[in-house]
Amino acid sequence: GVFLTTLLVTCGKPLLRFYVGGGTNDSILQPASEYILIRAWSMPTSLLYGVVQAALLGAKDSVTPLVAILYSTIVNTVGDVGLVCFLKKGVVGAAIATVAAQWAGTAAMIIPARNKLFVSSKTNKISKEDDIHHVSSKSFLVFAAPVLTLVLGKLAAFGILTNVASALPGEASLAAHQITLTLFFFISPFLEVISQTAQSFLPPFFIAASGIDSTSNGNKKKNAVRNVEAQKEADILSLRLLKIGVFVGMVMGSLASMVPRFFPQLVTNDRVVQEAVRPLALPLLVGALLTAPVAVSEGILLAKRELGYLASVYVLSTALLPPALIYGVKLVKGPVVNVWWGFAIFQLFRAICFTGRLWGTKLLFAGRSAVKKGA
């Protein structure tokens, strides 16, 4: 976080110019640079917020993150109203309010997280069994490196989308893209919470199914039955989460896509931008529907510690997306709707890879069994 803050403070404007394209008007680049300069100071707390939130959810504490969001929302709302509406600080005021909100949300979790996650060595002795599960630097890096690849893959995908959209002729294309991107970011948390639920509640089932937690070797038959039952429970919960995710994706995607298609005036007063954003409603809906199985399957694969497979899929898909968008959209100068169709295809590829990894073999065996019974 400190490294990112230093990087953005010292090189924010050149990076922004490279990111959105050299031909961008300074009237857009200057306020964007001011916003990034202020938001840079939230990087340490932003990353810490994500880590602490994930740790608390892993400890099955969902109340503290919810309280932190409440604190963050209150600070952000009060800050926006005071700085933007009353003091007329514009983009600078919005950036200050957001930074303050992130600091407040992180601070709200620190003390509960310390009490919940850390054990005092003065009052508690660590047993040999607990020492086995002690997280070393090496084991942390083994887990963190593939997860970091996932995060970077997501950031790179959205960065590529914006880079291509900014290179298209006319400011309306970039504006329409940003509206659609904001709507997609509105949908994402509803799906991410299901992914985090899978990461929090499925690991005990998978550990029991693998037999790692078996403390007694005396009754192998009993342990084997217990492992099979744990695997069945994991499969049932996984499938239930997938169904919930698809339903949520369909509902939220439908609601979000209605805004650009039928009510673009809610997000922009510019008539040209309103017309430019209408065609993006359908790929936004398709992208949201495909993001549902991606998010849920990703959470399940993280729970199963399928880290290498997840990282490889993200590396491959991220490597294929730039040339597809550059040669299919950027060089032919649009239209911007194809940027979002490219994103939908990107999500389709990941959905096939992730769901295929989890349920492909089972569906194949089920199909063979059906054919044999029919014969």
BELQUI-V460735 format. One record per run of one state. SS is the DSSP state (h for helix, s for strand, l for the rest). FROM is the first residue (numbers start at 0). TO is the last residue. If there is no record, write none. Layout:
SS&FROM&TO + SS&FROM&TO
//
This chain:
l&0&0 + h&1&19 + l&20&24 + h&25&57 + l&58&61 + h&62&85 + l&86&88 + h&89&116 + l&117&126 + h&127&131 + l&132&135 + h&136&165 + l&166&169 + h&170&200 + l&201&201 + h&202&209 + l&210&218 + h&219&261 + l&262&262 + h&263&265 + l&266&269 + h&270&277 + l&278&278 + h&279&302 + l&303&305 + h&306&329 + l&330&335 + h&336&373 + l&374&374
//
